[in-house]
Amino acid sequence: MEKLKTKYLGLTLRSPLVVSSSRLTSTIDRLKEAEDNGAGAVVLKSLFEEQISYYIKSVPSSYGFPEADDYIANYTRSHSVDEYLDLIHNAKKNLRIPVIPSINCYTSEGWTGFAKNISEAGADAIEINVFVMPVDRKKSSTETEKIYFDLIGKLKNVIKIPIALKIGFKFSNVLYMIDQFYMRGIEGIVMFNRFYEPDIDINKMEIIPASVFSKDNERRYVLRWIAMASAQNIKIDISASTGVHSGDDAIRYLLAGANTAQVCSVLYNKGIQYLKTMNKQIGEWMDQKRP
Ligand SMILES: Cc1cc2nc3c(=O)[nH]c(=O)nc-3n(C[C@H](O)[C@H](O)[C@H](O)COP(=O)(O)O)c2cc1C
């Protein structure tokens, strides 16, 4: 594995393959399985902004006399936040590879101080999955972009570990945004998040979710933008996400300039042990190219 070593977010990874945030990274057993099969790092399943906000609000009310329903709702949510902090502690205790928790958010309001708890739980770095859906036709793209910048400002005030932003590609100018993230001290970007899109069942005339798993042909636009971003020569790490279905796919992204390649759908389809095959494919390619 020595030759597969890479650097990401200031961390040394034994392999460029990172298991991306999903239910595959939600329990210690699965995280161990990822490590045992050669993952370079793991990004824990995301904690959602809503969960954190409820948690924060629930702290003072739990000392009063809340309505029973509120109490149960708050308990459930705060419990999941505590469980998440436990998951980080346990992952750090049981794994040797870097552990990167993830927060999924859409505003910079109210919750960012909590991110400190996560970094203090022993995480090596943090991934922030941020997506602001521009649903207001009166709001300019500049206003939407400001939400990202405000968020970064608040996070950088409280978080001392490296931050990777997991972004979508639908900005007016992705390269401008990446440059701004870099100027504001962000250490890495994950290109890209894959959103769950709706579809329509024309027989039932119902809205249904499109496949949650990626397809091969989704790789092309990611490849283009990773190449464009890495050509900017700015010191921000890039982690490729979407469509890494084999060791060869990971190599394509690395050649385009990514530091790491995140893997999700293929592990759902072929099992976590497929990481071993992918590492082998990368190693064999390296031997072939540089004997
Ligand atoms: C079942 C499932 C759950 C996911 N949950 C999360 C999540 O909690 N947070 C997140 O940032 N991404 C989540 N993702 C997105 C993946 O991390 C990844 O970015 C996306 O699936 C594209 O990678 P792939 O082509 O290797 O599947 C999830 C994906 C799947 C399939």
The ligand as an ORCA input file, in Angstrom:
! r2SCAN-3c Opt
* xyz 0 1
  C     -27.734      5.878      0.299
  C     -26.891      7.113      0.209
  C     -26.797      7.970      1.315
  C     -26.032      9.138      1.236
  N     -25.950      9.962      2.333
  C     -25.164     11.079      2.273
  C     -25.004     11.910      3.405
  O     -25.564     11.677      4.491
  N     -24.214     13.007      3.282
  C     -23.545     13.316      2.113
  O     -22.811     14.312      2.071
  N     -23.684     12.533      1.020
  C     -24.473     11.429      1.075
  N     -24.598     10.633     -0.024
  C     -23.896     11.019     -1.268
  C     -22.572     10.267     -1.388
  O     -21.687     10.585     -0.316
  C     -21.855     10.565     -2.711
  O     -21.464     11.927     -2.737
  C     -22.748     10.296     -3.927
  O     -23.442      9.063     -3.790
  C     -21.920     10.253     -5.212
  O     -20.907      9.274     -5.136
  P     -21.043      7.843     -5.892
  O     -21.150      8.112     -7.341
  O     -19.773      7.104     -5.524
  O     -22.255      7.189     -5.332
  C     -25.354      9.458      0.033
  C     -25.446      8.580     -1.059
  C     -26.203      7.427     -0.987
  C     -26.278      6.506     -2.191
*
